[in-house]
Amino acid sequence: MTDPADGGPAPVRILVCDDHVVVRAGLLALLDSAPGIEVVGEAGTGEEALALAARLAPDVVLMDLQLGAGIDGVETTRRLTTGTTVTDTTAAGSGRTPHVLVLTTYDTDADITRAIEAGATGYLLKAERPEELFAAIHAAAQGRTALSGPVAGRVMANLRKPRPALTDRERDILAQLATGLGNREIARALFISEATVKTHLRRIYDKLGVDTRAGAVAVAKEQRLLP
């Protein structure tokens, strides 16, 4: 990116999306002091971020994950990175989509996995030093991955972690579970008894280290056990 006025590097154009007004104001003040960064807009909801991104065509969207009412940061990220706005048209007709840099307080495996799978270029925690945030923004603008240290550690640990060994039948049941079916519906779909479904579910829970259906689906998605 170059500035047509003097041939120098153009500033990275940022859209900030965070539902907390005070946090957003603090970020804006911080970013205003950063060299080579220009804040072009701010949003308090995912829907607002999509509309502004379509109009302003920022280089990077700084995205919180929890946005209160409406779509969350993960879904907003997915729509931004696929060029889908609130009206299901490509962003501003610019032929490109913004990079999304997640900035959040949440660092669970599920949050990290969902954000990255949605297309986020980077994932930072709000506890980072300003210099780390500025560097991550510039990296994201160039399409380079930027991860907080703790997040990078979690990602590497998950990559090294052996996947649970599920049987073919357990995978079938897990796939049905992910669609929201109950035990009776799963039994009918797979032509087995409801008691057999319950037995397999207990084994799945044990292997995945969870005790709920939602937990099983979340871990399965994290570890890419679902088709």
Contacts in CASP RR format, 6 or more apart in sequence:
PFRMAT RR
TARGET T0000
AUTHOR 0000-0000-0000
METHOD contacts of the structure
MODEL  1
MTDPADGGPAPVRILVCDDHVVVRAGLLALLDSAPGIEVVGEAGTGEEAL
ALAARLAPDVVLMDLQLGAGIDGVETTRRLTTGTTVTDTTAAGSGRTPHV
LVLTTYDTDADITRAIEAGATGYLLKAERPEELFAAIHAAAQGRTALSGP
VAGRVMANLRKPRPALTDRERDILAQLATGLGNREIARALFISEATVKTH
LRRIYDKLGVDTRAGAVAVAKEQRLLP
1 9 0 8 1.000
1 10 0 8 1.000
1 12 0 8 1.000
1 59 0 8 1.000
1 141 0 8 1.000
2 8 0 8 1.000
2 9 0 8 1.000
2 10 0 8 1.000
3 9 0 8 1.000
3 10 0 8 1.000
3 11 0 8 1.000
4 10 0 8 1.000
9 36 0 8 1.000
11 36 0 8 1.000
11 37 0 8 1.000
11 38 0 8 1.000
12 36 0 8 1.000
12 37 0 8 1.000
12 38 0 8 1.000
12 59 0 8 1.000
12 60 0 8 1.000
12 137 0 8 1.000
12 138 0 8 1.000
12 141 0 8 1.000
13 38 0 8 1.000
13 40 0 8 1.000
13 56 0 8 1.000
13 57 0 8 1.000
13 58 0 8 1.000
13 59 0 8 1.000
13 60 0 8 1.000
14 31 0 8 1.000
14 37 0 8 1.000
14 38 0 8 1.000
14 39 0 8 1.000
14 40 0 8 1.000
14 41 0 8 1.000
14 58 0 8 1.000
14 59 0 8 1.000
14 60 0 8 1.000
14 61 0 8 1.000
14 62 0 8 1.000
14 137 0 8 1.000
15 39 0 8 1.000
15 40 0 8 1.000
15 41 0 8 1.000
15 42 0 8 1.000
15 43 0 8 1.000
15 49 0 8 1.000
15 52 0 8 1.000
15 53 0 8 1.000
15 56 0 8 1.000
15 58 0 8 1.000
15 60 0 8 1.000
15 61 0 8 1.000
15 62 0 8 1.000
15 98 0 8 1.000
16 24 0 8 1.000
16 27 0 8 1.000
16 28 0 8 1.000
16 31 0 8 1.000
16 39 0 8 1.000
16 41 0 8 1.000
16 42 0 8 1.000
16 43 0 8 1.000
16 61 0 8 1.000
16 62 0 8 1.000
17 42 0 8 1.000
17 43 0 8 1.000
17 44 0 8 1.000
17 45 0 8 1.000
17 46 0 8 1.000
17 48 0 8 1.000
17 49 0 8 1.000
17 61 0 8 1.000
17 62 0 8 1.000
17 63 0 8 1.000
17 64 0 8 1.000
17 67 0 8 1.000
17 73 0 8 1.000
17 76 0 8 1.000
18 24 0 8 1.000
18 27 0 8 1.000
18 42 0 8 1.000
18 44 0 8 1.000
18 62 0 8 1.000
18 64 0 8 1.000
18 67 0 8 1.000
18 103 0 8 1.000
19 44 0 8 1.000
19 45 0 8 1.000
19 64 0 8 1.000
19 66 0 8 1.000
19 67 0 8 1.000
19 68 0 8 1.000
20 64 0 8 1.000
23 64 0 8 1.000
23 126 0 8 1.000
24 42 0 8 1.000
24 44 0 8 1.000
27 62 0 8 1.000
27 103 0 8 1.000
28 39 0 8 1.000
28 42 0 8 1.000
30 130 0 8 1.000
30 133 0 8 1.000
31 37 0 8 1.000
31 39 0 8 1.000
32 39 0 8 1.000
34 130 0 8 1.000
34 134 0 8 1.000
34 137 0 8 1.000
35 134 0 8 1.000
36 138 0 8 1.000
37 134 0 8 1.000
37 137 0 8 1.000
37 138 0 8 1.000
40 56 0 8 1.000
40 58 0 8 1.000
41 52 0 8 1.000
41 56 0 8 1.000
41 58 0 8 1.000
43 49 0 8 1.000
43 52 0 8 1.000
44 67 0 8 1.000
45 67 0 8 1.000
45 68 0 8 1.000
45 69 0 8 1.000
45 70 0 8 1.000
45 71 0 8 1.000
46 67 0 8 1.000
46 70 0 8 1.000
46 71 0 8 1.000
46 72 0 8 1.000
46 73 0 8 1.000
46 75 0 8 1.000
46 76 0 8 1.000
47 70 0 8 1.000
47 71 0 8 1.000
47 86 0 8 1.000
49 61 0 8 1.000
49 63 0 8 1.000
49 76 0 8 1.000
49 80 0 8 1.000
50 76 0 8 1.000
50 79 0 8 1.000
50 80 0 8 1.000
50 84 0 8 1.000
50 85 0 8 1.000
50 86 0 8 1.000
51 85 0 8 1.000
51 86 0 8 1.000
53 61 0 8 1.000
53 80 0 8 1.000
53 85 0 8 1.000
53 91 0 8 1.000
53 92 0 8 1.000
53 98 0 8 1.000
54 85 0 8 1.000
54 86 0 8 1.000
54 87 0 8 1.000
54 89 0 8 1.000
54 91 0 8 1.000
54 92 0 8 1.000
55 92 0 8 1.000
56 92 0 8 1.000
57 91 0 8 1.000
57 92 0 8 1.000
57 94 0 8 1.000
57 96 0 8 1.000
57 98 0 8 1.000
58 98 0 8 1.000
59 98 0 8 1.000
59 99 0 8 1.000
59 141 0 8 1.000
60 98 0 8 1.000
60 99 0 8 1.000
60 100 0 8 1.000
60 101 0 8 1.000
60 121 0 8 1.000
60 137 0 8 1.000
60 140 0 8 1.000
60 141 0 8 1.000
61 77 0 8 1.000
61 80 0 8 1.000
61 98 0 8 1.000
61 99 0 8 1.000
61 100 0 8 1.000
61 101 0 8 1.000
62 101 0 8 1.000
62 103 0 8 1.000
62 137 0 8 1.000
63 73 0 8 1.000
63 76 0 8 1.000
63 77 0 8 1.000
63 80 0 8 1.000
63 100 0 8 1.000
63 101 0 8 1.000
63 102 0 8 1.000
63 103 0 8 1.000
63 104 0 8 1.000
63 120 0 8 1.000
64 73 0 8 1.000
64 102 0 8 1.000
64 103 0 8 1.000
64 104 0 8 1.000
65 72 0 8 1.000
65 73 0 8 1.000
65 74 0 8 1.000
65 102 0 8 1.000
65 104 0 8 1.000
65 106 0 8 1.000
65 111 0 8 1.000
65 115 0 8 1.000
66 72 0 8 1.000
66 73 0 8 1.000
66 104 0 8 1.000
66 106 0 8 1.000
67 73 0 8 1.000
67 76 0 8 1.000
71 79 0 8 1.000
73 102 0 8 1.000
73 115 0 8 1.000
74 111 0 8 1.000
74 114 0 8 1.000
74 115 0 8 1.000
74 118 0 8 1.000
75 118 0 8 1.000
77 100 0 8 1.000
77 102 0 8 1.000
77 115 0 8 1.000
77 118 0 8 1.000
77 119 0 8 1.000
77 120 0 8 1.000
78 84 0 8 1.000
78 118 0 8 1.000
78 119 0 8 1.000
79 85 0 8 1.000
80 91 0 8 1.000
80 97 0 8 1.000
80 98 0 8 1.000
80 100 0 8 1.000
81 97 0 8 1.000
81 98 0 8 1.000
81 99 0 8 1.000
81 100 0 8 1.000
81 118 0 8 1.000
81 119 0 8 1.000
81 120 0 8 1.000
82 97 0 8 1.000
83 90 0 8 1.000
83 91 0 8 1.000
83 97 0 8 1.000
84 90 0 8 1.000
84 91 0 8 1.000
85 91 0 8 1.000
91 97 0 8 1.000
91 98 0 8 1.000
99 121 0 8 1.000
99 140 0 8 1.000
99 141 0 8 1.000
99 143 0 8 1.000
100 118 0 8 1.000
100 119 0 8 1.000
100 120 0 8 1.000
100 121 0 8 1.000
100 122 0 8 1.000
100 140 0 8 1.000
101 120 0 8 1.000
101 121 0 8 1.000
101 122 0 8 1.000
101 123 0 8 1.000
101 124 0 8 1.000
101 136 0 8 1.000
101 137 0 8 1.000
101 140 0 8 1.000
101 146 0 8 1.000
102 115 0 8 1.000
102 120 0 8 1.000
102 122 0 8 1.000
102 123 0 8 1.000
102 124 0 8 1.000
103 124 0 8 1.000
103 125 0 8 1.000
103 126 0 8 1.000
103 133 0 8 1.000
104 111 0 8 1.000
104 123 0 8 1.000
104 124 0 8 1.000
104 125 0 8 1.000
104 126 0 8 1.000
105 125 0 8 1.000
105 126 0 8 1.000
105 127 0 8 1.000
107 125 0 8 1.000
107 148 0 8 1.000
107 150 0 8 1.000
107 151 0 8 1.000
107 154 0 8 1.000
109 154 0 8 1.000
109 158 0 8 1.000
109 222 0 8 1.000
110 218 0 8 1.000
110 221 0 8 1.000
110 222 0 8 1.000
112 123 0 8 1.000
112 151 0 8 1.000
112 154 0 8 1.000
112 155 0 8 1.000
113 158 0 8 1.000
113 221 0 8 1.000
113 222 0 8 1.000
114 221 0 8 1.000
115 123 0 8 1.000
116 122 0 8 1.000
116 123 0 8 1.000
116 155 0 8 1.000
121 140 0 8 1.000
121 143 0 8 1.000
121 144 0 8 1.000
121 145 0 8 1.000
121 146 0 8 1.000
122 136 0 8 1.000
122 140 0 8 1.000
122 145 0 8 1.000
122 146 0 8 1.000
122 147 0 8 1.000
123 146 0 8 1.000
123 147 0 8 1.000
123 148 0 8 1.000
123 151 0 8 1.000
124 132 0 8 1.000
124 133 0 8 1.000
124 136 0 8 1.000
124 146 0 8 1.000
124 147 0 8 1.000
124 148 0 8 1.000
124 151 0 8 1.000
125 148 0 8 1.000
125 150 0 8 1.000
125 151 0 8 1.000
128 136 0 8 1.000
128 148 0 8 1.000
132 148 0 8 1.000
135 146 0 8 1.000
136 146 0 8 1.000
139 145 0 8 1.000
139 146 0 8 1.000
140 146 0 8 1.000
147 155 0 8 1.000
158 222 0 8 1.000
158 223 0 8 1.000
161 223 0 8 1.000
163 223 0 8 1.000
163 224 0 8 1.000
163 225 0 8 1.000
164 207 0 8 1.000
164 208 0 8 1.000
164 223 0 8 1.000
164 225 0 8 1.000
165 207 0 8 1.000
166 174 0 8 1.000
166 204 0 8 1.000
166 207 0 8 1.000
166 225 0 8 1.000
169 190 0 8 1.000
169 200 0 8 1.000
170 200 0 8 1.000
170 203 0 8 1.000
170 204 0 8 1.000
170 207 0 8 1.000
171 225 0 8 1.000
172 190 0 8 1.000
173 186 0 8 1.000
173 190 0 8 1.000
173 197 0 8 1.000
173 200 0 8 1.000
173 201 0 8 1.000
173 204 0 8 1.000
174 204 0 8 1.000
174 216 0 8 1.000
174 217 0 8 1.000
174 220 0 8 1.000
174 225 0 8 1.000
174 226 0 8 1.000
175 226 0 8 1.000
175 227 0 8 1.000
176 185 0 8 1.000
176 186 0 8 1.000
176 189 0 8 1.000
176 190 0 8 1.000
177 186 0 8 1.000
177 201 0 8 1.000
177 213 0 8 1.000
177 216 0 8 1.000
177 217 0 8 1.000
178 217 0 8 1.000
178 220 0 8 1.000
178 221 0 8 1.000
178 226 0 8 1.000
181 189 0 8 1.000
183 194 0 8 1.000
183 197 0 8 1.000
183 198 0 8 1.000
183 201 0 8 1.000
184 194 0 8 1.000
186 197 0 8 1.000
187 193 0 8 1.000
187 194 0 8 1.000
187 196 0 8 1.000
187 197 0 8 1.000
190 197 0 8 1.000
201 213 0 8 1.000
201 216 0 8 1.000
204 216 0 8 1.000
205 211 0 8 1.000
205 212 0 8 1.000
205 216 0 8 1.000
208 215 0 8 1.000
208 216 0 8 1.000
208 219 0 8 1.000
208 220 0 8 1.000
209 219 0 8 1.000
210 216 0 8 1.000
210 218 0 8 1.000
210 219 0 8 1.000
217 226 0 8 1.000
219 225 0 8 1.000
220 226 0 8 1.000
END
